[in-house]
Amino acid sequence: MSIAKNIENIITKSSWIRKMFEEGTRLKAEHGEENVFDFSLGNPNIAPPEDFRKILSDTVNSLGHRDHGYMPNTGYPHVCKAVADYLSSEQGVCVADNNIVMTCGAAGALNVILKTLLDQGDEVITPAPYFVEYGFYASNHGGVLKPVPTAKDFSIDINAISLAVTEKTKAVLINSPNNPTGQVYSEKSLVGLGKLLTEKSKKYGKIIYLLSDEPYRKIAYDGIKIPSIFTCYNESIIATSYSKDISIPGERIGFAAINPGAIYKNELYGGMALSNRILGFVNAPAIMQRVVALMQGMSVDVSIYAKKRKLLCDGLSDCGYKFIKPSGTFYLFPETPIEDDVEFIRALQEELILVVPGSGFMGPGYFRIAFCVPDDTIINAMPGFKRVMERFSF
């Protein structure tokens, strides 16, 4: 073929999430949208907070003809300051504006961070199951993703991470609340992880960074508090976005934040500013930077997702499915009643129910349901979920 072998290989391993989304488009055209129950894509279906539309309108109407130009690659100074001020409260440490790099979403932030950190062959450890594109992001910059198992409840297995760390390890990448499991890592486990990375950094005479992907931070249930990664380990960097917080994934706006206690924070900041430019992002979208500066701390009404979670968990439990109730995100990760999760999701597809096999997240034997859908989709899919479970019950 004429394209790069790496991209050809990635196409072959292409994301199950997108595959099922595309299959949904076909089935909706064939059977009618109302008859297809699409739980494949984590595309928020809750409207942004009420203030969003006014802030966006006021921002656009206030712009002058020179307000659409380039700005520093790290973002507008006043935006970085607004983010830093809020993050200081959230993380419990004093974050400065020169610890912030505005990015094109969390995916953009992760690529900027990894471009800055990785040399050829460096390894990035991540607990599995995990968001499949982490592997592609690492390989984008010459790195190798190294999955490690989690505990039975999908919490961090410190011992598994310890065994995986070698002289090639450059970073550990975590995601809490987690996609696809909905698990929230406890403060105790994160403190333990910080201690482990401190010990391993000393052993190998190099800094091992902790990267925390946090786009679901504000989507947590039952009063659960998401711990501060910055207080658990100094050599840490946050990647996040406003996609889920305020339901604007298509606007591609987020940021990377460097722990102010990091030894090489200035070098990291300079490297990430350069990486933002040379990866082709150049800078985060100008209008949306201005908007989110005025929306710090805001989020969608999470109680709506909590209601959907209850509706789905109650319904699937009645059908005989086994799962761990998610503490955050808008995903449920049930077990499949047979070993082959791909076969099981294909059976669900025959009922016009679209979910993603756990194998797509390196979690075979499970499947992911994105419940950021209308309530009627959950309710009307239940008979199909029940029929398939009965079919595979032995």
Secondary structure by P-SEA (a helix, b strand, c coil): ccccaaaaaaaaaccaaaaaaaaaaaaaaaccccccccccccccccccccaaaaaaaaaaaaccccccccccccccaaaaaaaaaaaaaaaccccccccccccccaaaaaaaaaaaccccbbbbbbccccccaaaaaaaaccbbbbbbbbcccccccaaaaaaaccccccbbbbbcccccccccccaaaaaaaaaaaaaaaaaacbbbbbbbbcccccccccbbbbbbcccccccbbbbccccccccccccccccccccccccaaaaaaaaaaaaaaaaccccccaaaaaaaaacccccccaaaaaaaaaaaaaaaaaacccccccccccbbbbbbccccaaaaaaaaaaacbbbbcccccccccbbbbbccccaaaaaaaaaaaaaaaaaacc
